[in-house]
């Protein structure tokens, strides 16, 4: 897909969500950079980096785009954008909530900061984890950030509760899948009970049981979605100390994945 098409479609949905920032009448100062230019700069920086952003190309510097990213995150813009796209997918029949898939992945945290910890898979170097829940086809429903030392199973319930109410059709918003598929890292009877208490059937592989359960044939879309997230260079290794900045980029990346599915189908 051409980036221009993606940016146009993204901007059409993002613009109504951006809070109006009136300019002061007295001592107005320098004119605020254009929001569309800031969005294009943010998308570029997610693939390269803030310091490599060519100001002359977009009309907004890397520091301006960074501030706009955090400003819109604090205003809830990225979450609203994600919810809006999920609703559009549901209207189009492209959201399959008959099941949900959960998984996590490690990434290094080069500068430390909140939500970091000694990674058990990287010689106890500082790292973080992305915890992801998708629909049956791999559409990202929610993604959270924790320290690299956090056990996957402890994040299962927070991840389910992070699914937003998905509107788009007449009736009560949908926020609960019928089943949850997970690997052995989520094997714990306590959490199976908590999942069932939410009206969801857990389908979780058991530890100590030989491989070949068949869950891999169902769970592969969540691993593909992780590959899509890693397509954004800034999400492969955590270089931001501030967890909210990294979370903002995660939310935006999920929205882009949803938009691509909407456009291509």
Secondary structure in CASP SS format (residue, H / E / C, confidence):
PFRMAT SS
TARGET T0000
AUTHOR 0000-0000-0000
METHOD secondary structure of the structure
MODEL  1
X C 1.00
X C 1.00
X H 1.00
X H 1.00
X H 1.00
X H 1.00
X H 1.00
X H 1.00
X H 1.00
X H 1.00
X H 1.00
X H 1.00
X H 1.00
X H 1.00
X H 1.00
X H 1.00
X H 1.00
X C 1.00
X C 1.00
X C 1.00
X C 1.00
X C 1.00
X C 1.00
X C 1.00
X C 1.00
X C 1.00
X C 1.00
X C 1.00
X C 1.00
X C 1.00
X C 1.00
X C 1.00
X C 1.00
X C 1.00
X H 1.00
X H 1.00
X H 1.00
X H 1.00
X H 1.00
X H 1.00
X H 1.00
X H 1.00
X H 1.00
X H 1.00
X H 1.00
X H 1.00
X H 1.00
X C 1.00
X C 1.00
X C 1.00
X C 1.00
X C 1.00
X C 1.00
X C 1.00
X H 1.00
X H 1.00
X H 1.00
X H 1.00
X C 1.00
X C 1.00
X C 1.00
X H 1.00
X H 1.00
X H 1.00
X H 1.00
X H 1.00
X H 1.00
X H 1.00
X H 1.00
X H 1.00
X H 1.00
X H 1.00
X H 1.00
X H 1.00
X C 1.00
X C 1.00
X H 1.00
X H 1.00
X H 1.00
X H 1.00
X H 1.00
X H 1.00
X H 1.00
X H 1.00
X H 1.00
X H 1.00
X H 1.00
X H 1.00
X H 1.00
X H 1.00
X H 1.00
X C 1.00
X C 1.00
X C 1.00
X C 1.00
X C 1.00
X C 1.00
X C 1.00
X C 1.00
X E 1.00
X E 1.00
X E 1.00
X E 1.00
X E 1.00
X E 1.00
X E 1.00
X E 1.00
X E 1.00
X E 1.00
X C 1.00
X C 1.00
X C 1.00
X C 1.00
X C 1.00
X C 1.00
X C 1.00
X E 1.00
X E 1.00
X C 1.00
X C 1.00
X C 1.00
X C 1.00
X C 1.00
X C 1.00
X C 1.00
X E 1.00
X E 1.00
X E 1.00
X E 1.00
X E 1.00
X E 1.00
X E 1.00
X E 1.00
X E 1.00
X E 1.00
X C 1.00
X C 1.00
X C 1.00
X C 1.00
X E 1.00
X E 1.00
X E 1.00
X E 1.00
X E 1.00
X E 1.00
X E 1.00
X E 1.00
X C 1.00
X C 1.00
X C 1.00
X C 1.00
X H 1.00
X H 1.00
X H 1.00
X H 1.00
X H 1.00
X H 1.00
X H 1.00
X H 1.00
X H 1.00
X H 1.00
X C 1.00
X C 1.00
X C 1.00
X C 1.00
X E 1.00
X C 1.00
X C 1.00
X C 1.00
X C 1.00
X C 1.00
X C 1.00
X C 1.00
X E 1.00
X C 1.00
X C 1.00
X C 1.00
X C 1.00
X E 1.00
X E 1.00
X E 1.00
X E 1.00
X C 1.00
X H 1.00
X H 1.00
X H 1.00
X C 1.00
X C 1.00
X H 1.00
X H 1.00
X H 1.00
X H 1.00
X H 1.00
X H 1.00
X H 1.00
X H 1.00
X H 1.00
X C 1.00
X C 1.00
X C 1.00
X E 1.00
X E 1.00
X E 1.00
X E 1.00
X C 1.00
X C 1.00
X C 1.00
X C 1.00
X C 1.00
X C 1.00
X C 1.00
X C 1.00
X C 1.00
X C 1.00
X C 1.00
X H 1.00
X H 1.00
X H 1.00
X H 1.00
X H 1.00
X H 1.00
X H 1.00
X H 1.00
X H 1.00
X H 1.00
X H 1.00
X H 1.00
X H 1.00
X H 1.00
X H 1.00
X C 1.00
X C 1.00
X H 1.00
X H 1.00
X H 1.00
X C 1.00
X C 1.00
X E 1.00
X C 1.00
X C 1.00
X C 1.00
X C 1.00
X H 1.00
X H 1.00
X H 1.00
X H 1.00
X H 1.00
X H 1.00
X H 1.00
X H 1.00
X H 1.00
X H 1.00
X H 1.00
X H 1.00
X H 1.00
X H 1.00
X H 1.00
X H 1.00
X H 1.00
X H 1.00
X H 1.00
X H 1.00
X H 1.00
X H 1.00
X C 1.00
END
